């Protein structure tokens, strides 16, 4: 890292490789080598190899937070498919299982999948505004028909005693 920072004339004596416990000071841009490099435009704008591979084949690549079903509508869709699969007849042959899963995937209406996607967007909006999990759930119920939460959401939480 020192060589790269030297080449860019950004190195200074006593600079750490990274901050303690990888927690940089909020608002700092030159607290450690790691932070300085990741704030350089050519480092920040580089796509990952996986993203480059996916886009090279003409597909869109959108990463969601790992393992959070409210932020990933595909998890919600898959949950609906599993519910439908379990409520159907029991099958014992692999060919029958594959047909049944395929039918269950097709039986979830496109409108329902779009609703899952919209719900995920609303949860992402709530979390980017600083709401906690229970606050986000309350906001989803209160502002169910809205695309995004209103700018006055924090005041609404205070009024409702949910802050």
C-alpha positions as CSV (number, residue, x, y, z in Angstrom):
1,X,0.0,0.0,0.0
2,X,2.9,2.3,0.8
3,X,4.2,2.0,-2.8
4,X,0.9,2.9,-4.3
5,X,0.4,5.8,-2.0
6,X,4.0,7.0,-2.7
7,X,3.3,6.9,-6.4
8,X,0.3,9.1,-5.8
9,X,2.2,11.4,-3.4
10,X,-0.3,10.5,-0.6
11,X,2.1,8.7,1.8
12,X,3.1,10.3,5.0
13,X,5.2,8.9,7.9
14,X,3.4,7.1,10.6
15,X,0.3,6.2,8.5
16,X,-1.3,2.9,9.6
17,X,-2.4,0.2,7.2
18,X,-5.9,0.4,8.6
19,X,-7.7,1.8,11.7
20,X,-8.1,-0.2,14.8
21,X,-10.7,-2.9,14.4
22,X,-11.3,-1.6,10.8
23,X,-13.4,1.2,12.2
24,X,-12.3,4.5,10.6
25,X,-13.1,7.9,12.1
26,X,-16.4,9.2,10.8
27,X,-15.8,11.9,8.2
28,X,-12.1,11.3,7.9
29,X,-10.6,10.7,4.5
30,X,-7.0,10.2,5.3
31,X,-6.9,8.3,8.6
32,X,-5.3,5.1,7.2
33,X,-3.9,3.6,4.0
34,X,-6.9,1.5,3.5
35,X,-9.3,4.5,3.7
36,X,-7.2,6.7,1.5
37,X,-7.0,4.1,-1.2
38,X,-10.7,3.2,-1.1
39,X,-11.5,6.9,-1.5
40,X,-9.4,7.3,-4.7
41,X,-11.7,7.6,-7.8
42,X,-10.0,4.8,-9.7
43,X,-10.3,2.4,-6.8
44,X,-13.9,3.4,-6.0
45,X,-15.1,3.1,-9.6
46,X,-13.7,-0.4,-10.4
47,X,-16.3,-3.1,-10.8
48,X,-15.8,-6.4,-9.2
49,X,-14.8,-9.3,-11.4
50,X,-18.2,-11.0,-10.9
51,X,-20.0,-7.8,-11.9
52,X,-17.9,-7.4,-15.0
53,X,-18.6,-11.0,-16.0
54,X,-22.3,-10.7,-15.5
55,X,-22.6,-7.4,-17.5
56,X,-20.4,-8.8,-20.2
57,X,-23.1,-11.4,-20.9
58,X,-25.7,-8.6,-21.2
59,X,-27.3,-9.0,-17.8
60,X,-27.9,-6.4,-15.0
61,X,-26.1,-7.0,-11.7
62,X,-27.6,-5.7,-8.5
63,X,-26.3,-6.9,-5.1
64,X,-28.6,-7.0,-2.1
65,X,-27.5,-7.3,1.5
66,X,-26.9,-10.9,2.4
67,X,-29.5,-13.0,4.2
68,X,-32.1,-10.2,4.8
69,X,-35.4,-11.4,3.4
70,X,-37.1,-8.0,3.8
71,X,-34.5,-6.4,1.5
72,X,-34.4,-9.1,-1.1
73,X,-37.7,-9.7,-2.9
74,X,-36.4,-12.9,-4.4
75,X,-36.4,-14.4,-0.8
76,X,-40.0,-13.3,-0.4
77,X,-40.9,-14.9,-3.8
78,X,-39.1,-18.1,-2.9
79,X,-41.0,-18.2,0.5
80,X,-44.3,-18.0,-1.3
81,X,-43.2,-20.8,-3.7
82,X,-42.2,-23.0,-0.7
83,X,-45.5,-22.4,1.0
84,X,-47.4,-23.4,-2.2
85,X,-45.2,-26.4,-2.7
86,X,-45.8,-27.6,0.9
87,X,-49.5,-27.2,0.6
88,X,-49.7,-29.3,-2.5
89,X,-49.7,-33.1,-2.9
90,X,-46.8,-35.1,-1.7
91,X,-44.7,-36.5,-4.5
92,X,-42.0,-39.2,-4.3
93,X,-40.3,-39.3,-7.7
94,X,-37.7,-36.7,-8.6
95,X,-39.4,-36.0,-12.0
96,X,-42.7,-35.3,-10.2
97,X,-40.9,-33.0,-7.7
98,X,-39.3,-31.0,-10.5
99,X,-42.6,-30.6,-12.3
100,X,-44.4,-29.6,-9.1
101,X,-41.6,-27.0,-8.2
102,X,-41.8,-25.6,-11.8
103,X,-45.6,-25.3,-11.5
104,X,-45.3,-23.6,-8.1
105,X,-42.8,-21.1,-9.5
106,X,-45.2,-20.4,-12.4
107,X,-48.3,-20.1,-10.1
108,X,-47.0,-17.0,-8.2
109,X,-48.5,-14.1,-10.1
110,X,-46.2,-11.4,-11.6
111,X,-48.2,-8.8,-9.7
112,X,-47.3,-10.5,-6.4
113,X,-43.6,-10.6,-7.3
114,X,-43.8,-6.9,-8.1
115,X,-45.3,-6.2,-4.7
116,X,-42.5,-8.1,-3.1
117,X,-40.0,-5.9,-5.0
118,X,-41.9,-2.7,-4.0
119,X,-41.9,-3.8,-0.4
120,X,-38.2,-4.4,-0.5
121,X,-37.6,-0.9,-1.9
122,X,-39.7,0.6,0.9
123,X,-37.7,-1.3,3.6
124,X,-34.4,-0.1,2.0
125,X,-35.7,3.4,2.1
126,X,-36.6,3.1,5.8
127,X,-33.2,1.7,6.7
128,X,-31.4,4.4,4.7
129,X,-33.3,7.0,6.7
130,X,-32.0,5.5,9.9
131,X,-35.0,3.5,11.1
132,X,-34.5,0.4,13.2
133,X,-36.2,-2.9,12.3
134,X,-39.3,-2.4,14.5
135,X,-39.6,1.2,13.3
136,X,-39.4,0.1,9.7
137,X,-42.1,-2.5,10.2
138,X,-44.4,0.2,11.8
139,X,-43.7,2.6,9.0
140,X,-44.5,-0.1,6.4
141,X,-47.9,-0.6,7.9
142,X,-48.6,3.1,8.3
143,X,-47.5,4.1,4.8
144,X,-48.4,0.9,3.0
145,X,-49.5,2.6,-0.2
146,X,-46.6,4.9,-0.6
147,X,-43.5,4.3,-2.8
148,X,-41.2,5.9,-0.2
149,X,-41.6,7.2,3.3
150,X,-42.3,10.9,3.8
151,X,-39.6,13.2,4.9
152,X,-41.4,13.7,8.2
153,X,-41.1,10.1,9.1
154,X,-39.0,10.8,12.2
155,X,-41.6,13.2,13.6
156,X,-44.3,10.7,12.9
157,X,-42.4,8.1,14.9
158,X,-42.0,10.5,17.8
159,X,-45.7,11.3,17.7
160,X,-46.7,7.7,17.7
161,X,-44.2,6.9,20.5
162,X,-42.1,4.6,18.4
163,X,-38.9,6.6,18.5
